Amino acid sequence: MNQYPDFDQKLYNDLRCGKEYAFATVFDRYNRLLYTLAYRFLKSGEEAEDAVQYVFMKLWEQRGTFSFESGVRSLLFTILKNYILNELRHRSVVFEKYYEISQQMNDTDDGFLSQFEDNEFKKSLYVAIGKLPPQKQKICLLKIEYGLSNQEIADKMRISVPTVKSHYTQAIKMLRQELESLIVLFSLVWIHLID
């Protein structure tokens, strides 16, 4: 009886020995499924491709040390899951850093943003906000331009505070995707300036 549920013993041995046909067989069998799963969480074709590439690179590089006892599919899913979790954590850390920086900008007299008024980041931020649905756009602008609290925005727009929070959270997710690379650059510049 085969101890590897989705992988015959010869293919397993050949993969472990570095035979390209075995790797190609696994790739052909699972790359589309892995791409679909990665896209579902990362929401980007390019990032999903990177995730799949990483999974198969990891499989090839560590083929001699991996245990295939629970099946190659399970192994590939585990590698993909860990990759996606790391990516999402990274996004969260970057966005939290950006949020922290924006809060610090509101608290300083000279203001970091005023030093970079002509910077592409500010232009890109407003372009990205302009792409949001009208209500999310208005809530973002009231927070960013006027520094209003959720309660003040709710009163001004005649909606509930949970509605403001929900729209702002959704808008931030949309903006994060739009501006992720600029946020990283912005954070690096900010960190460099405060060091």
C-alpha positions in Angstrom: 0.0 0.0 0.0 1.3 3.5 -0.9 2.0 5.5 2.2 1.8 8.8 0.3 -1.8 9.6 -0.4 -1.5 11.8 -3.5 1.9 10.9 -4.7 3.2 7.6 -5.9 6.4 6.2 -4.4 8.5 6.4 -7.6 7.6 10.0 -8.2 8.4 10.8 -4.6 11.8 9.2 -4.8 12.5 10.8 -8.2 11.6 14.3 -6.8 13.8 13.7 -3.8 16.6 12.8 -6.2 16.2 16.0 -8.1 14.6 14.5 -11.3 13.1 17.4 -13.3 10.2 15.3 -14.7 9.0 14.6 -11.1 9.1 18.3 -10.3 7.3 19.2 -13.5 4.6 16.6 -12.8 3.9 18.1 -9.3 4.0 21.6 -10.8 1.5 20.7 -13.5 -0.8 19.1 -11.0 -0.9 21.9 -8.4 0.2 25.2 -9.8 -3.3 26.4 -10.9 -4.8 25.4 -7.6 -2.1 27.2 -5.6 -2.4 30.3 -7.8 -6.2 30.4 -7.2 -5.8 30.1 -3.4 -3.0 32.7 -3.3 -5.0 35.1 -5.4 -8.0 34.7 -3.1 -6.0 36.0 -0.2 -3.5 38.4 -1.8 -6.0 39.9 -4.3 -3.2 40.4 -6.9 -2.3 38.3 -9.9 1.4 39.3 -9.6 1.6 38.5 -5.9 -0.2 35.2 -6.4 2.3 34.3 -9.1 5.1 35.2 -6.7 3.5 33.0 -4.0 3.3 30.0 -6.3 6.9 30.6 -7.5 8.0 30.7 -3.8 6.2 27.5 -3.0 7.8 25.5 -5.8 11.2 27.1 -5.2 11.0 26.0 -1.6 9.8 22.5 -2.7 12.8 22.2 -5.1 15.4 23.6 -2.7 14.3 21.5 0.3 13.1 18.4 -1.6 15.6 16.2 0.2 14.4 17.2 3.7 10.6 17.4 3.3 8.4 14.6 4.5 5.7 13.7 2.1 3.9 11.4 4.4 0.7 13.5 4.5 1.0 14.0 0.7 2.6 16.6 -1.5 -0.6 18.6 -1.7 -0.7 19.0 2.0 2.9 20.1 2.0 2.4 22.6 -0.8 -0.6 24.1 1.0 1.3 24.4 4.2 4.2 26.2 2.5 1.6 28.5 0.7 -0.3 29.2 3.9 2.9 30.2 5.7 3.9 32.5 2.8 0.5 34.2 2.7 0.4 34.7 6.4 3.9 36.3 6.4 2.8 38.6 3.5 -0.4 39.6 5.3 1.5 40.3 8.5 4.0 42.4 6.6 1.2 44.4 5.0 -0.4 44.9 8.4 2.9 46.1 9.9 3.6 48.5 7.1 0.1 49.9 7.2 0.2 50.3 11.0 3.5 52.1 10.7 2.0 54.4 8.1 -1.0 55.1 10.3 1.4 55.8 13.3 3.4 58.2 11.1 0.2 60.0 9.9 -0.8 60.4 13.6 2.6 61.8 14.5 2.3 64.2 11.6 -0.9 65.5 13.0 0.8 66.0 16.4 3.8 67.9 15.2 3.9 71.6 14.6 6.0 71.7 11.5 4.4 68.5 10.1 6.2 65.9 8.1 3.6 66.2 5.3 4.3 69.9 4.8 8.0 69.0 4.2 6.9 66.7 1.4 4.0 68.7 -0.1 5.3 68.2 -3.7 6.1 64.5 -3.0 4.5 62.0 -5.2 3.1 60.2 -2.2 0.6 63.0 -1.4 -0.5 63.2 -5.0 -0.9 59.4 -5.2 -2.8 59.3 -1.9 -5.4 61.8 -3.2 -5.6 60.0 -6.5 -6.2 56.8 -4.7 -8.8 58.4 -2.5 -10.5 59.8 -5.6 -11.0 56.2 -6.8 -13.0 55.2 -3.7 -16.8 55.1 -3.6 -18.2 58.5 -2.7 -19.1 57.9 1.0 -15.7 56.2 1.7 -14.0 59.1 -0.1 -15.8 61.7 2.0 -15.0 59.9 5.3 -11.3 59.6 4.3 -11.0 63.2 3.4 -12.8 64.4 6.6 -10.3 62.3 8.6 -7.2 63.2 6.7 -7.8 66.9 5.8 -9.8 68.0 8.9 -8.7 65.4 11.5 -12.3 64.7 12.5 -13.1 61.9 14.9 -15.5 59.1 14.0 -18.2 60.7 16.1 -17.7 64.1 14.4 -17.9 62.5 11.0 -21.0 60.6 12.0 -22.6 63.8 13.2 -21.6 65.7 10.1 -22.7 63.0 7.6 -25.8 62.0 9.7 -24.8 58.3 9.9 -23.8 56.0 12.8 -20.3 55.7 14.2 -20.2 52.0 13.3 -21.0 53.0 9.7 -18.1 55.5 9.7 -15.8 52.9 11.2 -16.9 50.3 8.7 -16.5 52.6 5.7 -13.1 53.9 6.9 -11.8 50.3 7.5 -12.9 49.2 4.0 -11.4 52.4 2.5 -8.1 51.8 4.2 -8.0 48.2 2.8 -8.6 49.6 -0.7 -6.0 52.3 -0.2 -3.5 49.8 1.1 -3.6 47.8 -2.1 -3.3 51.0 -4.2 -0.4 52.5 -2.3 1.5 49.6 -0.7 4.8 50.3 -2.5 4.6 54.0 -1.8 3.8 53.3 1.9 7.0 51.2 2.2 9.0 54.0 0.6 7.3 56.6 2.8 8.1 54.6 5.9 11.7 54.1 5.0 12.1 57.9 4.3 10.4 58.7 7.6 12.5 56.2 9.6 15.6 57.6 7.9 14.7 61.2 8.9 14.0 60.3 12.6 17.2 58.3 13.0 
